[in-house]
């Protein structure tokens, strides 16, 4: 590498000083104006790649661990902190800015590009996030955030040194140019991740492709534009390192599909029958097409088990259907199983299903296993499916439209669902209920997370809807209930908690003499389940609102 203390050759432009002492201008193969443009273009691409790494970690952590607000806060705060550390560490490399930047980009491309695959591998082959690895993967997430943040933070001082060596300018102008290119690149990366990389390539291939772009641009900038600043040995070392990183990323990209299939089998078992990523979530169906052994996973979380789902759906639907039920609204329930139970009751004239994910509703119609399990409910002319956000739908629904509203939504502990368990949302539900209408809400496991369950109860009451609580035990083993995708221990409580609400205090009963008798639910078991739920009560909890979620 060049000797930074060597005197400038005769006739060269004057050197400038800085914290690291005087520096000679770079010996460039192109005109300074073009070189400056190329450096800023490199800043643009590196910033885009850096933001994709950040968003990919946030998205993968939210999918694998749950609670997207917490995961986003951890990843972004650790990464920003680490960027400061990286900027400080890069001060020692400023005399060797070109070589240092080349090394940083090679390492960043390898670490950032492979991070999604490594995290998913740990998740798949260590039994989820439970057992011995209960905290290990979370530490791994923090470690990736720290490492990527340090490397991104080291880029800015080194790029500042390189752009100043291309053409001398005042520090304020150089900072403005550098950060303008950096922020525009971050904008492009931030938009490319959700609208291009994630839907068309997926998390694994998208991250690997981003790393490939990162290493190519970093190597081209250093080995092409600043190659005269490097010794022959330094050039060969950087070239070898970049080729090795590029080969590793390319190999991982080629094997990504096989890896994903193997990891999916490690997570869900060998009988994965359908695995699709819709515009909303990943949907996986396991088991045979007879429906009895079917398993439905949404974003890695078990939602339906063919051997146990009837206990859940009968408890969800039939107590609410014990009064007038000509007009029924189902929020969620895209699998068609709640609609199946509603249609068993005589006197139903119309069932509106509001499901956010059209891909799930399509599978409920077309998949032989799922359609068998829901008894082809979507083929009934009384059922009308709308793919829409439930909050938006309720705001445009006239008052007193429905006799029964069934809220078959994801657990309130999942951040994306918290607005659908808010006081404002329940106020909208109260408005669309008929005067003698009834509302039932799936409120998460009463035994495993009583605070969440009774917060839903407090929120319903704050919206003017008196409630009665009940629960039903779940028999299916293997996963704890709720948002965390963790393996269930032998002593883990398994139950589903429900809240029946109305404008006046509702009576808890199972249908009328004319209604079909549920297979798993009886008046005696329902009374027993209500007593069991009441024993978990936590009084005086504040309600959850849109601006102050409490789940």
N, C-alpha and C positions, 0 to 999 in steps of 0.2 A: 504494500500500500504506500501511498505517497507520504513523504516526510512533511508533517505540518509545520516544522520549524525551518524548512529550507527557504532561502530568500527567493523572492519573485524574480523571474527572468527580466532582463532589460527590456524596456518598452511595454511591459504589461501594465494593465490598469492598476490604480492604487488599491492596496488591500484595505480592509476595514477591521475594526476591532470588535470585541465582544467579550462575554464572560470567559470564553475559552481562549482568548488571545487572537491575534491576527490570523486570517484565513485567506488563502489564495483563491482566485476565481477558478471555477471548474474548467477543465479542458474539454470542450464540447465538440461533438461531431457535426452539429447543426448550428444555425444562427441562434443567438440568445432569445429572440422573440419566439421562435418555434419551440425552443427548449423550455421556456417558461410556460408556454401553453401545454406542453406534454406533461410537465410536472403537475400543473393544476388539473389536468385530465386524470392523472394518477391519483391525486387527492380525491377527486370526485368518485372514482371507482372504489377506492379503498374505504371511503366513508360509507358508500352504499353496502359494501360487503360487511363492514362492521355492524351496521344496524340490522342487517339480516341475521347475523349471529345472535344479537341480543333478542330479537323477536322470536327466533327459533327456540332459544332456551326458555323464554316465557311460555310459548305455546306448548312445548313438549312437557314442561313442568306442570302446567295447568292440566294437561291431558292425563299424565301419569300419576300426579300426586293429588290434584284437585285444588279447590279454593284459589281461583285465578288471581284475586286481588293480593293475597299473601305471597304467592309465587312471583308475581310481577314486581311487587315491592322488594322482595329479597334479591331477585336477579338484578334489577335496575340499580338499586342502591349499592349493592356490592360492586357492580360493574363501574359505576361512576366513581366510587371511592378508589377502585383499582386503577382507573384511568389517571387519577392524580398521582398515584405511586409510579405508574409507568412514565409519566411526564418527568418526574423527578429523576428516575433512574436513567432516562435517555440523555440527561445532561452530560453523563460520562462518555456518551458515544458521539457527541457532536463533532469531535475532531475526525471521526471516522464515519461521517454521516451516511455516505453511500453504502458502505459495507454493512453498517448497522441497520439501515433501513431494509436492505435486501434480506438480512438474516431475520429481522422482525417479521417481515411479510411471509417468509417461508414457514416460520413457526406458527404464525397466526392462521395461515391457510390450513395447515395440518390440524391444529387444535380446533379451530372453529368449524372446519368442514367435517370433521369426524365426530364432533361432540354429540350430535343427535343419535348417531348409530351406537356410540358407546353407552349413552344413557339408556337407550331402548334395550340394548343387550343386557345391561345390568338389571333392568326392570323385568325382562322376560325370563332370564335364567337364574334369578335368585329368589323366585317365588313371590313376585310382586314387590311390595315395599314393607313386608312384614318380616317376622322372625329375626334371624341374626342380622339381616340387612335393614332393619327398621329405620335406622338413621343414616346408614352408609350412603345410599343414593342421594339423600338430601345434602350430605356433605360433598358428594361428587358434583352436584349441581352448583353449590357455592364455589367449589374449586374451579370448575369451568368458567363461571362468571368472573372469578378473580383473575384467572390466567388470561382470558380474552380481554378483560378490561385493562390489565397491565400492558398488553401488547398494543391495543388500540391507543392507549394514552401515550405510548412511546412514539407513535407515528408522527404526532404533531410537531414536537421539537426537531425531529430529524428532517421532516419535510420543510420546516421553516429554514433550517440550515441549507438545504439543497436549493430552495428557491432563491435564497439570498446569494448563493454562490453562482447561480445562473446570471443574475443581473442585480447589481447593487441598487437598493431602494430603501427609503426610510422604513423603520420598523412598523409604524402604524399602517402604511400602505401594504406591506407584506402580510401583516396579520389579517387585514381586511380581505385581501385576495384569497388567502389560504382558507379562511373560515367561510367565505362565500362559497367556494367550491366544495368545502366539507359539508356545509348545511344543505346545499342542493343535492349532493350525493346521498345524504341521509334521507332526504325527502323521496328520492327515487327508490332507494332500498326499502324504505318503509311502505311505499305503495306496491312495490313489486312483490313483497313477501305474501300479503293476503290475497292479491288479485292475480298473480301469475305463478309464483313458485309453489305456494301451498296447494292451490286447486289443480294445477297441471302436473306438478312433479312430486308433490308430497314432501313431508318434512325431511326424510332421509336423503333422497336424491337432490332436493332443493339445497340443503346445506352442503352436500358434496360438490354440487355445481358451483355454488358460491365460492367455496374454497379453491376450486380450479381457476375461476376467473381471478381471484385474489392473487394466487401464486404466479399466474401468467403475467398479469399487469405489473406486479412488483418486480419480477425478474426482468421484464422488458425495460422498465424504467431504469433500473440500476445497471444491468449488463449492456443495455443499448445506449442510454444517454450518458451515463457516468462511468463507463468502462475504463476510461483513461485515468480515472482517479484510483483505480485498483491495480494491485500487482497481479502478475500472471497467476500466482498461486491463489490469491484471493478470488480472482475471476473463476478459476476452476472449482474451488470449494463451493462458491455460491451456485455455480451452474450445476454441479453434482447434487447439491442439496435440493435445489428447485426441481430437478428432473426426478429425484427420488420422491419428493412430496407429490409431484404431479402423477407419478406412476401409482403411488399408494391411493390417491384420491380416485384416479381413473379405475383402478382395480375394484375399489369399494363401490363405485358407481355401477360397474358391470354386474357385481354380485348383490346389489341392493335388493332386487326383487326376490332372489333366493333367500337372502338373509331375512327379509321381512316375513316371508312365508314360514321359515323355520322359527322365528321369534313368535309369530302369531300362534303356531302350534304349541310352543312352549307355554304361552299364556293361556290359551283357550282349550288345549288338548288337540288330539289328532283328527277330530271329526268336524273341523271347520268346513261349512258347506257354502256360505256366502260371506264375503268380506268386501264391502264397498264403502267409499268415502263420499258422502253426499255433500251438498253445499253447506250443511250444518254440522255434521258429526260423522264419525266412523261407526258403521253398523255391521255387526258380525252375527251371523246365525250359525249355531252348531247343532249337531244331532241329525236325526233322520227326518224324512218328510212326513212321518205320521203325526207329528206334533207333540207326542207324549214325551219325547226326549229332547225337545227343542230348547235351546238356550239363546236368548237375545241379549247381546251386549251393545251398549251405546257408549262410545268413547271409553271402552275398556271396562265399563261397569256393568255388572249383571243386572238386567232389568226384568227379564221374564225367564222363568224356568218352567218348562212344560209340566214337570212333575208336581209343581207347587203353586202355580199361578192362580189356580181357581180359588184358593183360600184368600188370596189378596183381592181379586176382582169381585168375588161375592161379598166380602166385607166392605169393599169400597162402594158398591152399587146398591145393594138391596135395602139397607137401612134408609137411604135417601129416597128410594122408590116406594116406600110404604105409604106415602100420601098421594096427592094428585101428581100424575106424571105423563100427561099427554105430550108436553113439549120439553125436550131434554137437551141440555148443552153439555158436551164433554170437552174439557180443556186439556190438551195433550191426548194421551190415549191413541196415538197413531197406529199402534199395533192392532187395533180393532177389538181387543179383548173386553174392554169396558162396554163398548157398543154391543158385543155379544150378550152380555148380562142384561143390558137395558132392554134389548129386543125380546128377551124371554118373558117380560112382563106384559100382560094384555093391556090394551088401551093406549099404547104408545103411538102417537101419530107422526111425530117428526123428531129426528135426532140430528143435531148439528155437532160435528166433530171439528174442532179448531186445532190443527197440528202444524207446528212450525216447519217440520221437515217433510217436504214432499217425497223424498226418497224412501222414508220409513212407511208412509202411507201407501206408496206404490208396492213395496214389498208385502204389506199386509193384504193387498189385493191379489198379487201375482205369485208370491212364493207358495209352493204347495204345502210346506210344513206350517207356515204362519197362518195361511188362509184356512187350513184345516183346523188349526187350534182356535181361531176366532169364528169358526163355523160360517165362513164366507159372509161375515156381517156387512162388509162394504158392498155386497151385491144386493142388499135389501133396498128397495126404492125409497124407504123412509129415511135412510141415512144419507146425509149430505156432508161431504168432507171439504173443508176450506184450509188451505195452507197459508197461514197468516199468524202474526204475532198476537197472542191472546190479549195483551193490554190494548193494542190498537183496535182489535175487534170489539172489545167491550165498550170502548168509548163511542163507537158508532152504532151500538145496539139500542133499540128503543127500550123504554122502561117496561117492567113487568112482562117481559117476553117469555120467560121460561118458568116452568113448574119445578124443574130439578136442574141443578148445576152440579156437575161432577168434575172436581179438580184433580185430574190424574197427571200431575206434573212431577218433574224431578225433585229430589230432596231439597228442602230449603237451605241446607248447608252448602249447596253448590252455588257459587257466586252468581252465575248467570241466571239463576232462578229466584234470587232474592226479591226482585221487584214484583214477582208474581205471588209473593207471600207478604206484601206490604199492606198497610192500612188503606192506602189509596186504591189499591187493586181490589181489596175486599169491599170498599165503598162502591166501586163500579159493579161488583157482583150483587151487592144488596139492591142496587137500582134496577138491575135486569131481572131480579127474582119477582115472581108473582107474589101477591100479599100472603098467600099460604104456601109459598114455595120453600124448598129445602135445598141446602147446599152441603156437600160433603167434600172435605179436603184431606188429601194424603199429606200428613205433617211430619213424616220421618219416624224413626223408631222411638217409642216412648220410653223403653227401658234403657236403651243404649245412650240416647242423648235427650234426657228429659228437659234440659234447658231450652233446646231448640223447639221441641214439641210444644211446651207450654208457652213459649213466646208466640208461636202461631195462634194458640188459644187466646192469649192476651190481645193479639192484633185483631182477630175476628171480633172480639167483644168491643174493642175500641171503635170498630166500624159499625157498631150497632147490631151485631149478630150474636145473640146468646148461643152457647154451644153445649154439647155433651160429648165427652171423650170416650173412646174405646180403642182397643188394640186387638190384634190377632197374632198368634205365634206363627213364625215361619219355620217350616221343616227342612227346607233345602239347606244343606251344609256347603261350606266351601268359601263363602264370602261374607264379611260383615255387612250389615245393612248400611245404607247411606252413601255419601259421596266419595269416601276414600276407598280406592281399589286395593284393599288389603286382604290377605288370607285370614279367614276366621279361625281363632283358636278354639279349643274344645269347650271352653267355658264362656265363649262370647255370646251375649244375649242376641237373639234373633226374633224380631217382631216388626210388625208394621203398625204405625199409629194413625188414627183417623179422628177427625173432628166433624160432627154433624151440627150444622148451624141453621138458623131460621130467624125470621123477624121476631118471633116469640119463642120461648124456650121449647125446643123440640123434644118429642118423646122417642126413645130408642126402641125400635121394634123391627121385626122382619116381615114385611109385606102384609098381605091380607089373605083370607081363606081362598080367594080366587087366584092369587099369584102362585107361580110354580115354586116349590120348596127348594131352597138352595141345597147343594150337596154337602157342603162343609159347615154351613152356618145354621145355628138353631137359636131360638129365643133364650134357652138356658145358657148356651155358650156366649151369646152376645152380652147377657147380663154379667156373666163371669168376667168377660173381657173388659167391660166398662169398669168394674170394680178394680181389676188389675191396673188399668190405666190411671184411675184416680189415686192409687197409692203412690204413683210417681210424681204427683202434683208439686209444682214449685210456685208458691203464690207471689203476687205483687211484682210480676215481671213487667217491664215497660213494653209497649207495642213497637213493632218494626215499621219504619216509614221509608219512603224513597230516599230522603236525604239523611236518614239515620238508620241504616240497616243494622240489625242486632243478631243476625244468625252467624 
